Amino acid sequence: MSTSTPTHSRAVPHAVRLLCVIACLGALSCARSGGRNFLATRTSIDVTDAPICGAAVVDHDECRPGDYGGREWQKDTSFPPFSVSEYAVRRGLQSVIAEVRRHYLASPYYDGDVHSFCKHGLDTDVFPPDSTNLQEYELARVIEDRAVRPLESRLRTLIESREPSEAESVTTRFHENLMEEVNDRVQARVVWFVARYPGGLPDIARNERLRRCVQELRSNDGAELVTGVAGYIILDNRIDHQVSSEEVLYRALERATQGRYRDIDIDREYKRAMGAEWQRKVSDVANIKMTRQDVTATAWPLWVQFQ
């Protein structure tokens, strides 16, 4: 994987803005050249109608963090990723972000790579958590809010006009069945993160446990220290692109009207209309380009601070 040197990466935002202008002239969305496109290339999920970065961000198209300390953020879409341990994933999000902080923050960066060995054996508590911002995005929950609930409401209106006493039971069953279909096909959990070492290089140099990192920095010409990192942690990315198919809606509807509810008649055209609305609403949330079965949780930086 080719990685921009720190000097080269400072010019990247200007090139991105130029490309964005060209894209807009071609009637394309500038946002798709920024954070959304970056996430889509790593997950095969093109998020179309949901926030993908918000915490500590001042530019929601490019997902650029605010300048709340340290030097200017530099965009680098090929900055080295980091594979999070299964142990941290099992322990939860705070353990995951602690590992990410330990890997990146105070690491010397030179020769196009992050050199974190100087921190080998250090506990995660060496890296202050108070300059970390997180925003979690779980695709199944967004689909529930933007697609399942509106279809449930539509079905409730129909049932109430025919069998008012059964409306609550049938629509509850429909919601549960449809979410079962969604959860079977979508386990996609992404976290937007912004993490900084407060005080930057001066405070890192005062930390005796990080002395080896500072020595390595000073021993390598052109090296810089990573003092901030922002991007996505992809915790889970198992998706089936068939989740938006009409058949998923039809199965949930059929199961909801079985047993003592089998006499509730829903005509074919109404089912087709619901199926078409389901396809549209799921696509409005995210365009799932292909089926994926990623098994490793990975941090993908998009913006970096150096000092």
Contacts in CASP RR format, 6 or more apart in sequence:
PFRMAT RR
TARGET T0000
AUTHOR 0000-0000-0000
METHOD contacts of the structure
MODEL  1
MSTSTPTHSRAVPHAVRLLCVIACLGALSCARSGGRNFLATRTSIDVTDA
PICGAAVVDHDECRPGDYGGREWQKDTSFPPFSVSEYAVRRGLQSVIAEV
RRHYLASPYYDGDVHSFCKHGLDTDVFPPDSTNLQEYELARVIEDRAVRP
LESRLRTLIESREPSEAESVTTRFHENLMEEVNDRVQARVVWFVARYPGG
LPDIARNERLRRCVQELRSNDGAELVTGVAGYIILDNRIDHQVSSEEVLY
RALERATQGRYRDIDIDREYKRAMGAEWQRKVSDVANIKMTRQDVTATAW
PLWVQFQ
1 78 0 8 1.000
1 80 0 8 1.000
2 78 0 8 1.000
3 76 0 8 1.000
3 78 0 8 1.000
3 79 0 8 1.000
3 80 0 8 1.000
3 112 0 8 1.000
3 113 0 8 1.000
4 12 0 8 1.000
4 76 0 8 1.000
4 78 0 8 1.000
4 79 0 8 1.000
4 112 0 8 1.000
5 112 0 8 1.000
6 74 0 8 1.000
6 109 0 8 1.000
6 222 0 8 1.000
6 224 0 8 1.000
6 306 0 8 1.000
9 74 0 8 1.000
9 75 0 8 1.000
9 76 0 8 1.000
9 304 0 8 1.000
10 74 0 8 1.000
12 74 0 8 1.000
12 75 0 8 1.000
12 76 0 8 1.000
12 77 0 8 1.000
13 62 0 8 1.000
13 64 0 8 1.000
13 74 0 8 1.000
13 75 0 8 1.000
16 33 0 8 1.000
16 34 0 8 1.000
16 62 0 8 1.000
16 75 0 8 1.000
19 33 0 8 1.000
20 30 0 8 1.000
20 33 0 8 1.000
20 34 0 8 1.000
20 61 0 8 1.000
21 30 0 8 1.000
23 29 0 8 1.000
23 30 0 8 1.000
23 32 0 8 1.000
23 33 0 8 1.000
24 30 0 8 1.000
30 61 0 8 1.000
31 60 0 8 1.000
31 61 0 8 1.000
34 61 0 8 1.000
34 62 0 8 1.000
34 63 0 8 1.000
35 52 0 8 1.000
35 53 0 8 1.000
35 61 0 8 1.000
35 62 0 8 1.000
35 63 0 8 1.000
35 302 0 8 1.000
36 46 0 8 1.000
36 47 0 8 1.000
36 52 0 8 1.000
38 63 0 8 1.000
38 77 0 8 1.000
38 232 0 8 1.000
38 300 0 8 1.000
38 302 0 8 1.000
39 45 0 8 1.000
39 47 0 8 1.000
39 52 0 8 1.000
39 190 0 8 1.000
39 232 0 8 1.000
40 46 0 8 1.000
40 47 0 8 1.000
40 289 0 8 1.000
42 232 0 8 1.000
42 234 0 8 1.000
42 298 0 8 1.000
42 300 0 8 1.000
43 188 0 8 1.000
43 190 0 8 1.000
43 234 0 8 1.000
43 237 0 8 1.000
43 239 0 8 1.000
43 292 0 8 1.000
43 294 0 8 1.000
44 237 0 8 1.000
44 239 0 8 1.000
44 288 0 8 1.000
44 289 0 8 1.000
44 290 0 8 1.000
44 292 0 8 1.000
45 139 0 8 1.000
45 188 0 8 1.000
45 237 0 8 1.000
45 239 0 8 1.000
45 286 0 8 1.000
45 287 0 8 1.000
45 288 0 8 1.000
45 289 0 8 1.000
46 286 0 8 1.000
46 287 0 8 1.000
46 288 0 8 1.000
46 289 0 8 1.000
47 137 0 8 1.000
47 285 0 8 1.000
47 286 0 8 1.000
48 283 0 8 1.000
48 284 0 8 1.000
48 285 0 8 1.000
48 286 0 8 1.000
48 287 0 8 1.000
49 146 0 8 1.000
49 284 0 8 1.000
49 285 0 8 1.000
49 286 0 8 1.000
50 137 0 8 1.000
50 142 0 8 1.000
50 146 0 8 1.000
50 285 0 8 1.000
50 286 0 8 1.000
51 60 0 8 1.000
51 135 0 8 1.000
51 137 0 8 1.000
52 63 0 8 1.000
52 137 0 8 1.000
52 190 0 8 1.000
52 192 0 8 1.000
53 60 0 8 1.000
53 63 0 8 1.000
53 135 0 8 1.000
53 192 0 8 1.000
53 231 0 8 1.000
54 60 0 8 1.000
54 63 0 8 1.000
54 135 0 8 1.000
54 192 0 8 1.000
55 133 0 8 1.000
55 134 0 8 1.000
55 135 0 8 1.000
55 192 0 8 1.000
55 193 0 8 1.000
55 194 0 8 1.000
56 65 0 8 1.000
56 66 0 8 1.000
56 68 0 8 1.000
56 133 0 8 1.000
56 194 0 8 1.000
56 230 0 8 1.000
57 63 0 8 1.000
57 64 0 8 1.000
57 65 0 8 1.000
57 66 0 8 1.000
57 192 0 8 1.000
57 194 0 8 1.000
58 64 0 8 1.000
58 65 0 8 1.000
58 66 0 8 1.000
58 67 0 8 1.000
62 75 0 8 1.000
63 192 0 8 1.000
63 230 0 8 1.000
63 231 0 8 1.000
63 302 0 8 1.000
63 303 0 8 1.000
64 73 0 8 1.000
64 75 0 8 1.000
64 303 0 8 1.000
65 73 0 8 1.000
65 194 0 8 1.000
65 230 0 8 1.000
65 303 0 8 1.000
66 73 0 8 1.000
67 73 0 8 1.000
68 196 0 8 1.000
69 196 0 8 1.000
69 199 0 8 1.000
70 196 0 8 1.000
70 199 0 8 1.000
70 200 0 8 1.000
70 227 0 8 1.000
70 228 0 8 1.000
70 305 0 8 1.000
70 307 0 8 1.000
71 227 0 8 1.000
71 305 0 8 1.000
71 306 0 8 1.000
71 307 0 8 1.000
72 305 0 8 1.000
73 230 0 8 1.000
73 303 0 8 1.000
73 304 0 8 1.000
73 305 0 8 1.000
74 303 0 8 1.000
74 304 0 8 1.000
74 305 0 8 1.000
74 306 0 8 1.000
75 302 0 8 1.000
75 303 0 8 1.000
76 301 0 8 1.000
76 302 0 8 1.000
76 303 0 8 1.000
76 304 0 8 1.000
77 302 0 8 1.000
79 114 0 8 1.000
79 229 0 8 1.000
79 301 0 8 1.000
79 302 0 8 1.000
79 304 0 8 1.000
80 112 0 8 1.000
80 113 0 8 1.000
80 114 0 8 1.000
80 301 0 8 1.000
81 298 0 8 1.000
81 299 0 8 1.000
81 300 0 8 1.000
81 301 0 8 1.000
82 99 0 8 1.000
82 100 0 8 1.000
82 103 0 8 1.000
82 104 0 8 1.000
82 114 0 8 1.000
82 298 0 8 1.000
82 299 0 8 1.000
83 296 0 8 1.000
83 297 0 8 1.000
83 298 0 8 1.000
84 96 0 8 1.000
84 99 0 8 1.000
84 100 0 8 1.000
84 233 0 8 1.000
84 235 0 8 1.000
84 296 0 8 1.000
84 297 0 8 1.000
84 298 0 8 1.000
84 299 0 8 1.000
85 99 0 8 1.000
86 297 0 8 1.000
87 95 0 8 1.000
88 95 0 8 1.000
88 96 0 8 1.000
88 98 0 8 1.000
88 99 0 8 1.000
88 297 0 8 1.000
89 95 0 8 1.000
89 96 0 8 1.000
89 235 0 8 1.000
89 297 0 8 1.000
93 134 0 8 1.000
93 136 0 8 1.000
93 191 0 8 1.000
93 235 0 8 1.000
95 124 0 8 1.000
96 191 0 8 1.000
96 233 0 8 1.000
96 235 0 8 1.000
96 297 0 8 1.000
97 129 0 8 1.000
97 132 0 8 1.000
97 134 0 8 1.000
97 191 0 8 1.000
97 193 0 8 1.000
97 195 0 8 1.000
97 233 0 8 1.000
98 124 0 8 1.000
98 125 0 8 1.000
98 127 0 8 1.000
98 129 0 8 1.000
99 124 0 8 1.000
100 193 0 8 1.000
100 195 0 8 1.000
100 229 0 8 1.000
100 233 0 8 1.000
100 299 0 8 1.000
101 124 0 8 1.000
101 127 0 8 1.000
101 129 0 8 1.000
101 132 0 8 1.000
101 195 0 8 1.000
102 116 0 8 1.000
102 119 0 8 1.000
102 122 0 8 1.000
102 124 0 8 1.000
102 126 0 8 1.000
102 127 0 8 1.000
103 114 0 8 1.000
103 116 0 8 1.000
103 299 0 8 1.000
104 114 0 8 1.000
104 116 0 8 1.000
104 195 0 8 1.000
104 226 0 8 1.000
104 228 0 8 1.000
104 229 0 8 1.000
104 299 0 8 1.000
104 301 0 8 1.000
105 127 0 8 1.000
105 195 0 8 1.000
105 196 0 8 1.000
105 197 0 8 1.000
105 226 0 8 1.000
105 227 0 8 1.000
105 228 0 8 1.000
105 229 0 8 1.000
106 119 0 8 1.000
106 127 0 8 1.000
106 197 0 8 1.000
106 204 0 8 1.000
106 207 0 8 1.000
106 210 0 8 1.000
106 213 0 8 1.000
106 225 0 8 1.000
106 226 0 8 1.000
106 227 0 8 1.000
107 114 0 8 1.000
107 115 0 8 1.000
107 116 0 8 1.000
107 118 0 8 1.000
107 119 0 8 1.000
107 213 0 8 1.000
107 225 0 8 1.000
107 226 0 8 1.000
108 114 0 8 1.000
108 115 0 8 1.000
108 118 0 8 1.000
108 213 0 8 1.000
108 216 0 8 1.000
108 217 0 8 1.000
108 220 0 8 1.000
108 223 0 8 1.000
108 224 0 8 1.000
108 225 0 8 1.000
108 226 0 8 1.000
109 115 0 8 1.000
109 223 0 8 1.000
109 224 0 8 1.000
109 225 0 8 1.000
109 226 0 8 1.000
109 304 0 8 1.000
109 306 0 8 1.000
110 220 0 8 1.000
110 222 0 8 1.000
110 223 0 8 1.000
110 224 0 8 1.000
111 220 0 8 1.000
114 226 0 8 1.000
115 216 0 8 1.000
118 210 0 8 1.000
118 212 0 8 1.000
118 213 0 8 1.000
118 215 0 8 1.000
118 216 0 8 1.000
119 126 0 8 1.000
119 210 0 8 1.000
119 212 0 8 1.000
119 213 0 8 1.000
122 209 0 8 1.000
122 210 0 8 1.000
126 207 0 8 1.000
126 209 0 8 1.000
126 210 0 8 1.000
127 197 0 8 1.000
128 197 0 8 1.000
128 198 0 8 1.000
130 198 0 8 1.000
131 195 0 8 1.000
131 196 0 8 1.000
131 197 0 8 1.000
131 198 0 8 1.000
132 193 0 8 1.000
132 194 0 8 1.000
132 195 0 8 1.000
132 196 0 8 1.000
133 193 0 8 1.000
133 194 0 8 1.000
133 195 0 8 1.000
134 191 0 8 1.000
134 192 0 8 1.000
134 193 0 8 1.000
135 191 0 8 1.000
135 192 0 8 1.000
135 193 0 8 1.000
136 189 0 8 1.000
136 190 0 8 1.000
136 191 0 8 1.000
136 192 0 8 1.000
137 189 0 8 1.000
137 190 0 8 1.000
137 191 0 8 1.000
137 192 0 8 1.000
138 188 0 8 1.000
138 189 0 8 1.000
138 190 0 8 1.000
139 186 0 8 1.000
139 188 0 8 1.000
139 189 0 8 1.000
139 190 0 8 1.000
139 239 0 8 1.000
139 285 0 8 1.000
139 286 0 8 1.000
140 179 0 8 1.000
140 182 0 8 1.000
140 183 0 8 1.000
140 186 0 8 1.000
140 187 0 8 1.000
140 188 0 8 1.000
142 285 0 8 1.000
142 286 0 8 1.000
143 182 0 8 1.000
143 186 0 8 1.000
143 243 0 8 1.000
143 282 0 8 1.000
143 285 0 8 1.000
143 286 0 8 1.000
144 179 0 8 1.000
144 182 0 8 1.000
146 281 0 8 1.000
146 284 0 8 1.000
146 285 0 8 1.000
147 278 0 8 1.000
147 281 0 8 1.000
147 282 0 8 1.000
147 284 0 8 1.000
147 285 0 8 1.000
148 175 0 8 1.000
148 178 0 8 1.000
148 179 0 8 1.000
148 182 0 8 1.000
149 175 0 8 1.000
150 277 0 8 1.000
150 281 0 8 1.000
151 174 0 8 1.000
151 178 0 8 1.000
151 249 0 8 1.000
151 274 0 8 1.000
151 277 0 8 1.000
151 278 0 8 1.000
151 281 0 8 1.000
152 171 0 8 1.000
152 174 0 8 1.000
152 175 0 8 1.000
152 178 0 8 1.000
154 274 0 8 1.000
154 277 0 8 1.000
155 170 0 8 1.000
155 171 0 8 1.000
155 174 0 8 1.000
155 253 0 8 1.000
155 256 0 8 1.000
155 274 0 8 1.000
156 167 0 8 1.000
156 168 0 8 1.000
156 171 0 8 1.000
158 266 0 8 1.000
158 270 0 8 1.000
159 166 0 8 1.000
159 167 0 8 1.000
159 170 0 8 1.000
159 171 0 8 1.000
159 264 0 8 1.000
160 167 0 8 1.000
162 264 0 8 1.000
162 265 0 8 1.000
163 170 0 8 1.000
163 264 0 8 1.000
166 261 0 8 1.000
166 264 0 8 1.000
169 261 0 8 1.000
170 256 0 8 1.000
170 257 0 8 1.000
170 261 0 8 1.000
170 264 0 8 1.000
171 256 0 8 1.000
173 255 0 8 1.000
173 256 0 8 1.000
173 261 0 8 1.000
174 252 0 8 1.000
174 253 0 8 1.000
174 256 0 8 1.000
177 251 0 8 1.000
177 252 0 8 1.000
177 253 0 8 1.000
177 255 0 8 1.000
177 256 0 8 1.000
178 248 0 8 1.000
178 249 0 8 1.000
178 252 0 8 1.000
180 252 0 8 1.000
181 243 0 8 1.000
181 248 0 8 1.000
181 251 0 8 1.000
181 252 0 8 1.000
182 243 0 8 1.000
182 248 0 8 1.000
184 240 0 8 1.000
185 239 0 8 1.000
185 240 0 8 1.000
185 242 0 8 1.000
185 243 0 8 1.000
185 248 0 8 1.000
186 238 0 8 1.000
186 239 0 8 1.000
186 240 0 8 1.000
186 243 0 8 1.000
187 236 0 8 1.000
187 237 0 8 1.000
187 238 0 8 1.000
187 239 0 8 1.000
188 236 0 8 1.000
188 237 0 8 1.000
188 238 0 8 1.000
188 239 0 8 1.000
189 234 0 8 1.000
189 235 0 8 1.000
189 236 0 8 1.000
189 237 0 8 1.000
190 232 0 8 1.000
190 233 0 8 1.000
190 234 0 8 1.000
190 235 0 8 1.000
190 237 0 8 1.000
191 232 0 8 1.000
191 233 0 8 1.000
191 235 0 8 1.000
192 230 0 8 1.000
192 231 0 8 1.000
192 232 0 8 1.000
193 229 0 8 1.000
193 230 0 8 1.000
193 231 0 8 1.000
193 232 0 8 1.000
193 233 0 8 1.000
193 299 0 8 1.000
194 229 0 8 1.000
194 230 0 8 1.000
194 231 0 8 1.000
195 228 0 8 1.000
195 229 0 8 1.000
195 230 0 8 1.000
196 227 0 8 1.000
196 228 0 8 1.000
196 305 0 8 1.000
197 203 0 8 1.000
197 204 0 8 1.000
197 227 0 8 1.000
197 228 0 8 1.000
199 227 0 8 1.000
200 225 0 8 1.000
200 227 0 8 1.000
200 307 0 8 1.000
201 214 0 8 1.000
201 225 0 8 1.000
201 227 0 8 1.000
201 307 0 8 1.000
204 210 0 8 1.000
204 213 0 8 1.000
204 214 0 8 1.000
204 225 0 8 1.000
204 227 0 8 1.000
205 214 0 8 1.000
213 225 0 8 1.000
214 225 0 8 1.000
216 223 0 8 1.000
217 223 0 8 1.000
217 224 0 8 1.000
217 225 0 8 1.000
224 306 0 8 1.000
224 307 0 8 1.000
225 306 0 8 1.000
225 307 0 8 1.000
226 304 0 8 1.000
226 305 0 8 1.000
226 306 0 8 1.000
227 305 0 8 1.000
227 306 0 8 1.000
227 307 0 8 1.000
228 304 0 8 1.000
228 305 0 8 1.000
229 301 0 8 1.000
229 303 0 8 1.000
229 304 0 8 1.000
229 305 0 8 1.000
230 301 0 8 1.000
230 302 0 8 1.000
230 303 0 8 1.000
230 304 0 8 1.000
231 299 0 8 1.000
231 300 0 8 1.000
231 301 0 8 1.000
231 302 0 8 1.000
231 303 0 8 1.000
232 299 0 8 1.000
232 300 0 8 1.000
232 302 0 8 1.000
233 297 0 8 1.000
233 298 0 8 1.000
233 299 0 8 1.000
233 300 0 8 1.000
234 294 0 8 1.000
234 297 0 8 1.000
234 298 0 8 1.000
234 299 0 8 1.000
234 300 0 8 1.000
235 297 0 8 1.000
236 294 0 8 1.000
236 297 0 8 1.000
237 292 0 8 1.000
237 294 0 8 1.000
238 292 0 8 1.000
238 293 0 8 1.000
238 294 0 8 1.000
239 288 0 8 1.000
239 291 0 8 1.000
239 292 0 8 1.000
240 288 0 8 1.000
240 291 0 8 1.000
241 288 0 8 1.000
241 289 0 8 1.000
241 290 0 8 1.000
241 291 0 8 1.000
242 248 0 8 1.000
242 291 0 8 1.000
243 282 0 8 1.000
243 288 0 8 1.000
244 278 0 8 1.000
244 279 0 8 1.000
244 282 0 8 1.000
244 283 0 8 1.000
244 288 0 8 1.000
245 279 0 8 1.000
246 272 0 8 1.000
246 275 0 8 1.000
246 276 0 8 1.000
246 278 0 8 1.000
246 279 0 8 1.000
248 278 0 8 1.000
249 274 0 8 1.000
249 275 0 8 1.000
249 278 0 8 1.000
250 271 0 8 1.000
250 275 0 8 1.000
253 266 0 8 1.000
253 271 0 8 1.000
253 274 0 8 1.000
257 264 0 8 1.000
257 266 0 8 1.000
END
